[in-house]
């Protein structure tokens, strides 16, 4: 499907479907919808009143034009209430329109540039959001099951404003990159454990870097990890036949600034729980436990196109957590890369053990800040539900920047506290730390555990356990399955550096 922006008059566009938008509560069409209504001699508004179309967010009204204008059909997408309208409303409207276009088997769709000039929304951001919505709703993981649905051949965004068109064309480039990175992550997370192993993630990193002088990859195997003292990664990997790896990717911009960023992802390719075995039902989606690393890889897959000015490090420790005669036992003590000892009371709290080493490794790169992403705790899902990421960190400014970027990216995040008084809950009688606290506040004690491995470097932890994988339809562009949640937020953040 070709997505483009053109200067022109919507009414004159020949297409299978012309897409317009309308706010809830409007007494009559205005803007582009008003012009089309006038050209159709008031039939557009007359029919939508007859159909009791209220223009609530996601609501649609579709009618044939009977050749009164070149477009065969007009689709009006509800944008919801004016006061609730934001850039994600644009993303959802575009996704909704493409879903209808696919159902109607349209070959060419022409759409208004939703949201441009409304409030403080800019044409570039609106076009980017539209492309993201269109590409992401069109996503399908078809490796094991064929999908016969077809997208339109062309999706054109049309505006009369020449300046808006130029800005929107840049937005299309942004949106294509952001969507491609998100899709890259979705494909990795959707891959079942039989085809997703630690070396699969190593291969993905190498493929991303292949032929790109700006990205280099270094891989540390089991023997090197032993020399590095990476007891967390090695301990979790003990029970699996798959060897562990630590992967270090580095992006160097053509004109580097002095800023350096480290992105760290949890990379447990399948999590059985180890000897603290999960119930069968809880294992069904544990192919997703490498979603943090998938986000990092998704960012790196498009980082050349995105071209941030900062040097970016992508780091993850790839392991599989399995039960066997070689697996770590509850009560064992591991020594992390920064020499801190950890009493393992629950082998199903394994992600934080691998992150102990990868965060320690990230500190050695001397970054300005570190962000880690992990499907870390069920407690986070209990606290915030399936759609919201918990943000915790030692630097309020960094946390706020992440929340701002997430808002623009349409990815829901909420700051949680690292309560100092809870730190004693992870004290161990025989080691520096234990890997679980009490049953209460598990999301927070996990964050406090990770904080022990970042030294004094500004750091934020994103617990993506809920939104990394959708168990149901979340919004028009997020269907059931892997979401790639976090890729667009990190790209947004990197652009602002």
C-alpha positions in Angstrom: 0.0 0.0 0.0 1.4 3.4 -1.0 0.8 6.2 1.4 1.3 9.8 0.1 0.3 13.4 0.7 -1.1 15.5 -2.2 -2.2 19.1 -2.6 -5.7 19.3 -4.0 -9.4 19.6 -3.5 -11.0 16.7 -1.8 -14.2 17.1 -3.7 -12.4 16.6 -7.0 -10.6 13.3 -6.0 -11.5 10.2 -7.8 -11.4 7.3 -5.4 -13.3 4.3 -4.0 -13.7 6.1 -0.6 -13.3 9.6 0.6 -12.6 9.9 4.4 -13.8 12.9 6.4 -14.0 13.6 10.1 -16.6 15.0 12.5 -16.7 16.0 16.1 -19.3 14.8 18.5 -22.1 17.3 19.2 -21.7 19.3 16.0 -25.0 20.7 14.7 -23.9 20.4 11.1 -20.9 19.5 9.0 -18.1 22.1 8.7 -14.7 22.3 7.1 -14.1 19.5 4.5 -17.3 17.7 5.6 -19.3 20.9 5.1 -17.9 21.4 1.6 -18.7 17.8 0.6 -22.2 18.1 2.1 -22.8 21.3 0.1 -21.6 19.5 -3.1 -24.0 16.7 -2.3 -26.9 19.2 -1.9 -27.1 18.5 1.8 -27.6 14.8 1.5 -24.5 13.9 3.6 -25.9 15.6 6.7 -29.4 14.6 5.9 -28.5 10.9 5.8 -26.3 11.0 8.9 -29.1 12.6 10.9 -31.4 9.9 9.6 -29.0 7.2 10.7 -28.5 9.0 14.1 -24.8 9.3 13.6 -23.4 11.1 16.7 -19.7 11.2 15.7 -18.6 9.6 18.9 -14.9 8.5 18.7 -14.6 5.5 16.4 -18.3 5.7 15.2 -18.6 5.7 11.4 -21.1 6.8 8.8 -20.8 5.5 5.2 -22.8 6.5 2.2 -22.6 6.2 -1.6 -22.4 9.4 -3.6 -24.3 8.2 -6.6 -21.7 9.8 -8.8 -22.5 13.4 -7.6 -18.8 13.7 -6.9 -15.8 11.6 -8.2 -15.5 9.6 -5.0 -17.7 6.5 -5.0 -18.4 6.6 -1.2 -18.0 9.0 1.6 -16.9 7.8 5.1 -17.3 10.1 8.0 -15.3 9.0 11.1 -16.3 10.2 14.5 -13.6 12.1 16.3 -15.3 12.3 19.7 -15.6 15.4 21.8 -13.5 18.5 20.9 -12.1 18.7 24.4 -10.8 15.1 24.2 -9.3 15.4 20.8 -5.5 14.7 20.6 -2.9 13.3 18.3 -3.9 9.7 19.2 -7.5 10.6 18.1 -5.9 11.2 14.6 -4.1 7.8 14.8 -7.3 6.0 15.7 -9.4 7.8 13.0 -6.9 6.8 10.3 -6.9 3.2 11.5 -10.7 3.1 11.6 -10.9 4.3 8.0 -8.4 1.7 6.7 -10.4 -1.1 8.5 -13.5 0.0 6.7 -11.6 0.3 3.4 -10.4 -3.2 3.7 -13.9 -4.5 4.4 -15.2 -2.6 1.3 -12.3 -3.9 -0.7 -11.4 -0.4 -1.8 -8.4 0.1 -4.1 -7.9 3.8 -3.5 -8.7 5.8 -0.4 -8.4 9.6 -0.1 -8.5 11.2 3.3 -8.6 14.6 4.8 -5.5 15.4 7.0 -7.2 14.8 10.3 -6.4 17.3 13.1 -4.0 19.6 11.2 -4.3 23.1 12.7 -6.7 22.0 15.4 -5.4 23.5 18.7 -1.6 23.1 18.8 -1.6 20.1 16.5 0.9 20.4 13.6 0.5 18.9 10.1 3.7 16.9 10.4 2.6 15.2 13.7 -0.9 14.5 12.3 0.4 12.9 9.1 2.8 10.8 11.2 0.0 9.7 13.4 -2.2 8.8 10.4 0.5 6.7 8.8 1.1 4.9 12.1 -2.6 4.2 12.5 -2.9 2.9 8.9 0.2 0.7 9.0 -0.4 -0.7 12.4 -4.1 -1.7 11.8 -2.9 -3.3 8.6 -0.4 -5.5 10.5 -0.8 -9.2 10.5 1.5 -12.0 11.8 1.1 -14.4 8.9 4.0 -16.8 9.5 1.8 -19.7 10.5 -1.6 -18.6 9.2 -2.5 -17.0 5.9 -4.4 -13.7 5.9 -6.4 -13.2 2.7 -7.5 -9.7 3.5 -6.1 -7.0 1.2 -5.3 -3.4 1.9 -6.0 -0.6 -0.6 -3.3 0.0 -3.2 -3.3 3.7 -2.4 -4.0 5.8 0.7 -3.7 9.5 -0.2 -3.9 12.4 2.3 -5.1 15.5 0.5 -5.0 19.1 1.6 -5.5 22.5 -0.1 -2.8 24.1 2.1 0.6 23.8 0.3 2.6 24.4 3.5 0.6 21.8 5.4 1.3 19.4 2.5 5.1 19.9 2.8 5.0 19.4 6.5 2.7 16.3 6.2 5.1 14.8 3.7 7.8 14.9 6.3 5.3 13.4 8.8 4.7 10.5 6.4 8.4 9.6 6.5 8.4 9.8 10.3 5.3 7.6 10.5 6.6 5.0 8.1 9.8 4.6 10.3 7.9 4.6 13.6 5.4 2.0 12.3 8.2 -0.2 10.8 10.0 -0.3 14.1 6.8 -1.2 15.9 6.1 -3.9 13.4 9.6 -5.3 13.7 9.1 -5.6 17.5 5.6 -7.2 17.0 7.0 -9.9 14.7 9.6 -10.9 17.2 7.2 -11.0 20.2 4.6 -12.9 18.2 7.1 -15.7 17.3 6.5 -18.8 19.5 9.2 -20.2 21.7 9.9 -23.1 19.3 11.4 -20.6 16.8 12.5 -17.9 19.3 15.7 -18.6 21.1 18.6 -16.5 22.5 20.5 -17.0 19.3 17.5 -15.8 17.3 17.7 -12.4 19.0 21.5 -12.3 18.3 20.7 -13.0 14.6 18.2 -10.2 14.6 20.7 -7.7 16.0 23.3 -8.8 13.4 20.8 -8.5 10.6 19.9 -4.9 11.6 23.5 -3.9 11.7 24.5 -5.6 8.4 25.7 -3.1 5.8 25.1 -0.1 8.2 28.3 1.6 9.1 26.5 3.6 11.8 25.6 0.4 13.8 27.9 -2.1 15.3 27.2 -5.2 17.4 29.2 -7.1 19.9 28.0 -10.4 21.2 29.3 -11.9 24.5 28.9 -15.7 24.7 28.8 -18.0 27.7 32.5 -18.1 28.1 32.9 -14.4 28.0 30.0 -13.9 30.4 31.7 -16.1 32.9 34.9 -14.0 32.6 32.7 -10.8 33.0 31.1 -12.2 36.2 27.5 -12.1 34.8 26.1 -14.4 37.4 22.5 -13.2 36.8 22.4 -14.1 33.1 24.3 -17.3 33.6 22.2 -18.4 36.5 18.9 -18.0 34.7 20.3 -19.8 31.6 21.5 -22.8 33.6 18.3 -24.9 33.1 18.1 -24.4 29.4 19.8 -26.2 26.5 20.1 -22.8 24.8 23.3 -20.9 25.6 23.0 -17.3 26.8 24.3 -14.2 25.2 24.8 -10.5 26.1 24.2 -8.3 23.1 25.6 -4.8 22.8 24.5 -2.6 19.9 25.9 0.9 19.3 24.5 3.5 17.0 26.9 6.4 16.2 25.3 9.4 14.4 27.1 11.1 11.5 27.3 14.3 13.5 27.3 13.1 17.1 26.4 15.3 20.0 28.0 14.7 23.4 24.9 12.8 24.6 25.0 9.1 25.1 21.9 6.9 25.9 21.6 3.3 26.9 18.4 1.3 26.2 18.2 -2.0 28.0 15.7 -4.8 27.3 14.7 -7.9 29.1 15.2 -10.8 26.7 13.9 -14.1 28.2 12.8 -15.9 25.0 10.6 -18.2 26.9 9.7 -18.2 30.6 8.5 -21.4 32.2 9.3 -20.1 35.6 12.2 -22.5 36.1 11.9 -24.8 39.1 9.3 -22.3 40.5 7.2 -23.6 37.6 4.3 -21.4 36.3 0.8 -23.0 36.0 0.2 -24.2 32.5 -2.2 -21.4 31.7 0.3 -18.8 32.7 2.9 -20.2 30.3 0.6 -19.8 27.2 1.8 -16.3 26.4 5.3 -16.5 27.9 6.8 -16.2 24.4 6.4 -12.5 25.1 8.9 -12.3 27.9 11.5 -10.9 25.5 9.4 -8.0 24.6 11.7 -5.5 26.2 14.6 -6.6 23.9 12.2 -6.6 21.0 11.5 -2.9 21.6 15.2 -2.1 21.7 15.7 -4.1 18.4 12.6 -2.3 16.9 14.2 1.1 17.7 17.5 0.0 16.2 15.8 -1.4 13.1 14.9 2.2 12.0 17.4 4.2 13.9 19.3 5.1 10.7 16.2 6.6 9.3 15.3 8.3 12.5 18.8 9.7 12.8 19.0 10.9 16.4 21.9 13.1 17.4 22.8 11.1 20.4 25.0 7.9 20.6 22.6 5.1 21.4 23.5 1.8 23.1 21.1 -1.1 22.9 21.8 -3.9 25.5 20.1 -7.1 26.4 20.9 -10.5 28.0 19.2 -13.2 25.9 18.3 -16.4 27.9 15.6 -19.0 28.2 14.3 -19.9 31.6 13.6 -23.6 31.8 13.4 -26.3 34.5 16.0 -29.1 34.5 18.5 -30.9 36.6 20.9 -28.0 35.9 18.5 -25.2 36.8 19.1 -22.8 39.6 17.2 -23.7 42.8 15.3 -21.5 45.2 17.8 -20.5 47.9 20.8 -20.4 45.5 23.0 -17.2 45.6 24.2 -15.5 42.4 26.8 -12.8 42.0 25.9 -10.1 39.5 28.4 -8.2 37.3 28.7 -5.3 39.8 29.7 -7.9 42.5 26.4 -7.7 44.5 25.1 -11.0 45.7 21.5 -12.1 45.2 19.6 -14.8 47.0 17.2 -16.4 44.5 14.0 -17.2 46.4 11.8 -17.6 43.3 13.2 -18.7 40.0 10.2 -17.1 38.3 11.5 -13.7 39.2 14.3 -14.2 36.7 14.0 -11.1 34.5 15.5 -8.9 37.2 18.4 -11.3 37.6 19.3 -10.8 33.9 18.7 -7.1 34.1 21.1 -6.9 37.1 23.9 -7.8 34.7 22.7 -5.8 31.7 22.1 -2.7 33.8 25.6 -3.1 35.4 27.0 -3.4 31.9 25.1 -0.3 30.7 26.6 1.7 33.6 30.1 0.8 32.3 29.3 2.6 29.0 29.0 5.9 31.0 25.7 7.0 29.4 23.9 10.2 30.3 20.9 8.1 31.2 19.6 4.5 31.1 16.1 3.3 30.2 15.2 -0.3 30.7 12.0 -2.1 29.4 10.8 -5.4 30.7 7.7 -7.6 31.0 8.7 -7.8 34.7 5.8 -8.2 37.1 2.3 -9.4 37.2 1.9 -7.0 40.1 2.2 -4.1 37.6 -0.8 -5.5 35.6 -2.8 -5.8 38.8 -2.0 -2.2 39.6 -2.4 -0.5 36.2 -4.3 -3.0 34.1 -3.4 -4.3 30.6 -3.0 -1.0 28.8 -0.6 1.0 31.0 3.1 0.9 31.5 4.6 1.7 34.9 7.4 4.2 34.9 9.8 4.2 37.8 13.2 5.9 38.2 15.7 7.9 40.1 15.4 11.0 38.1 12.1 12.9 38.0 13.2 14.9 34.9 13.9 11.8 32.9 10.6 10.2 34.0 8.7 13.3 32.9 10.4 13.3 29.5 9.4 9.7 29.0 5.7 10.4 30.0 5.6 13.4 27.6 7.0 11.3 24.7 4.6 8.5 25.5 1.6 10.9 25.3 2.6 12.0 21.8 3.2 8.4 20.8 -0.2 7.2 22.0 1.4 4.8 24.4 -0.1 4.9 27.9 2.3 5.2 30.8 2.0 6.2 34.5 4.6 7.1 37.0 4.9 4.8 40.1 7.0 5.6 43.2 10.2 3.9 44.3 9.2 4.1 48.0 12.5 4.1 50.0 10.8 2.5 53.0 10.1 -0.6 50.9 13.8 -1.1 50.2 14.2 -3.2 53.3 11.7 -5.7 51.9 14.4 -7.0 49.5 17.1 -7.4 52.2 18.5 -10.9 52.4 19.8 -12.7 55.5 22.6 -14.4 53.6 23.3 -12.1 50.6 23.2 -8.4 49.6 19.7 -8.8 48.1 16.9 -11.3 47.6 15.1 -11.3 44.3 11.5 -11.0 45.7 10.0 -8.9 48.4 6.6 -9.3 50.1 3.5 -10.1 48.2 2.5 -6.4 48.4 3.8 -3.8 46.1 5.7 -6.3 43.9 6.0 -3.8 41.0 7.7 -1.3 43.3 10.1 -3.8 45.0 11.1 -5.0 41.6 12.0 -1.5 40.6 13.9 -1.0 43.9 15.8 -4.2 43.1 16.9 -2.9 39.7 17.9 0.5 41.2 20.7 -1.4 43.0 22.5 -1.9 39.6 22.4 1.5 38.0 24.8 3.2 40.4 24.1 7.0 40.3 23.3 7.2 36.6 19.9 8.8 35.8 17.7 5.8 35.1 14.1 4.9 34.3 12.4 1.5 34.4 9.4 0.7 32.2 7.4 -2.3 33.3 5.6 -3.2 30.1 4.0 -6.4 31.4 0.5 -5.3 30.6 0.6 -3.5 27.2 3.4 -5.6 25.6 0.8 -8.1 24.5 -2.9 -7.5 23.9 -5.2 -10.2 25.1 -8.1 -8.3 23.4 -8.6 -5.5 21.0 -7.3 -2.3 22.7 -8.0 0.4 20.1 -8.5 0.6 16.4 -4.9 0.0 15.6 -4.0 -2.4 18.4 -5.5 -5.8 17.8 -5.0 -9.0 19.8 -1.3 -10.1 19.9 2.0 -8.3 20.3 1.8 -4.5 20.3 5.4 -3.2 20.0 4.5 -0.9 22.9 7.5 1.3 23.7 9.1 1.6 20.3 7.3 4.8 19.4 7.9 6.4 22.8 11.6 5.8 22.7 11.8 7.1 19.1 10.0 10.2 20.2 12.3 10.7 23.1 15.4 10.2 21.0 14.3 12.8 18.5 14.0 15.4 21.3 17.6 14.9 22.5 
